[in-house]
Amino acid sequence: MALSRAAVRGGLWRLGPVALSPPRGRMQSQLVLGVPRSQVCSQLRRSQVRSLSSRATSRALVAAVASAARRVSARYEQYLERSFPRFYVLYSTFKTGIQALFLEAKEIRKIKSKMSQQQLSTQQLPYREMERLRQFRRDVLKAIPIGIIAIPPFANFLVIVLMYFFPRQLLIRYFWTPKQQQEFLDAYGRTRRDVYPDVLRGLARAAGSLPEPQPRELLQQLCAQVQGGAQPHLAQLLAVRSLFSGSVLALNRLRVDHVRALSQVLFLTPYLPAFLLRHRLRSHVLEIQHLDRALLHLGLGQLSEEELRAACYLRGLNSTHLGQAKCRAWLEQWLRLSCELQASEASLLAHSMVLLSLNYSQPPE
């Protein structure tokens, strides 16, 4: 018996590993659900080729349609430019504005995603991203009324008429022509400059109610100097900084008409209840201070000429008719003041928008 088992084992060893493995049917390697494997592979290859060819056909069709649309659009624009040049300017501005707005919305989405992933607050962002968020938020708020007007059926025609006749009031900056940008910034600058004397009178009146004689005299001299046409020095502003944190010059203790005038300096509506005016004014001033610290970290040398002028304009200076060197010198002085002040001294920063800007330049009328 032992010899017969050894003989069987020896025979299996000579047959190789195939004989030792479990038995399989020959048709199992050739049939898949009753179909030969070679036929299945050829069917799969044919289906993949058909899928790839259909995708290539659909892509070619989309590309052809897009190319035809671009040709039609180019011919239409050429026709408008020849026949209706004034309307073509508006059309091209609107088209460019739509493209810029969508690109800006895409960038804002990236910034928001970055803030969510990295658990960042707005104050921790770099200067350009922080400024982008601030400006985009203001643009959206300005576009809300025209969006509400366009909700009813057939109201689009009314919207177009309103946008044509009131572009400064209803359109955001993406839809202004270069000429309109210059005109509108000048118009906003003149409107803001008209309230500067009101802010100075309110400041001088509040200075007269201070109990300490020496600080009162310093502030009154500063107001008289600015009202007389002189440009104040940074040391003069820092000498009276303590008066703007806990006295009658703090933002939460200013008179309502004074707060309204300061709100107009920051392009905020003055037609709100007093507590809401004070809250908005303080939040916007602190936002500018956060921007100042981010800008100081970035460095003024990194700003383009457009960014430099926009930064000056935001902080109270009408920079549309100033040279780049003057804008840079003014902004350097502003940053030295802003980064010295604390959040409790936000009132001084708000008043400095008037004190440092009123006599720095005289824009043409």
Order of alpha helices (4+ residues) and beta strands (2+ residues): alpha-alpha-beta-beta-alpha-alpha-alpha-alpha-alpha-alpha-alpha-alpha-alpha-alpha-alpha-alpha-alpha-alpha-alpha
